[in-house]
Amino acid sequence: MTEQAKFLTAGKRVITQEASALNTLADQLGDSFSQAVSLLLNAKGRVIISGMGKSGHIARKIAATFASTGTPAHFVHPAEASHGDLGMMTHGDVVLVLSNSGETPELADLVAYTRRFGIPMIGVASKPNSTLLKRADVSIVLPDLGEACGTGVVPTISTTMTLALGDALAVALMEYRDFTPENFREFHPGGKLGARLSKVSDLMHVAQSLPLVRAQTPMSDTLLIISQKGFGVVGVTDTDEKLIGIVTDGDLRRHMTGLLDHTAGEVMTASPATIASDALAEEAVAIMNDKKITCLFAVDSENPERVSGIIHIHDCLRAGIV
């Protein structure tokens, strides 16, 4: 076997073992998981998550996932907790403690503090008779399946299961609270995810920027509006300010002969495509791509005939959506 083949074999073995471990974890998940979710839902304060070493890294990620999905949470380092950070925990909080062995000495002060002051604690470990799980209010036992390294000393399978368990808790909480993508964006406005969750109303041009004319507006004036506003189109409204059509460059070409003798209402394309202002900007991009257009009028969600803005494909590009 070549060196490259050995590398590939090792990689596949680790991933296969960890995937198998996750299936075992799912099969063994029981009442303690439901009890943990109920305890977290009933927390009046925050969720404090702690762990040492690799479990600490997993704890940080779980805390970040909780916080971004509507469950206030933060990570407390167990060593720092012994030197003042225990004050970060108070009545109303719930503590989630991670330790594969359940005997991590650095966790002793933190665990003792929760017991002394009656702060609910969820313990996660692979040893059901460990100190952590014996003292926890809710104990979640991870399957004791060793580690993918073969020697049992490098946290691999155990950390993968703990990470997946944290995700399972977060999603269960999300589903109970009906947490939506719009809610998620409130906690995650930056980056690609934030861009994908932008609404049309976040990007659209409004008020004086809108290229709008009445149906009876002469085309000479209509051309000036198209030029001044810079969108390459103009929306046509009736006397009640309802959008009834749009004038595009295609309409101008079709009426090139005697164009200035017409009104906007005579040149326009009726019933233009629109999008609700509270829709996701991704939906606007999909419509523009499908119809091969570069901009789209946004309408009020409660009054779909009333124009509230206009969004251009360049707005979406700048926001990182396309």
Beta strands, then each sheet from edge to edge (+ up, - down):
strand 1: 47-51
strand 2: 73-75
strand 3: 94-98
strand 4: 121-125
strand 5: 138-141
strand 6: 212-214
strand 7: 234-237
strand 8: 243-247
strand 9: 269-270
strand 10: 274-276
strand 11: 295-299
strand 12: 307-312
sheet 1: 2+ 1+ 3+ 4+ 5+
sheet 2: 6+ 7+ 8- 9+
sheet 3: 10+ 11+ 12-
end
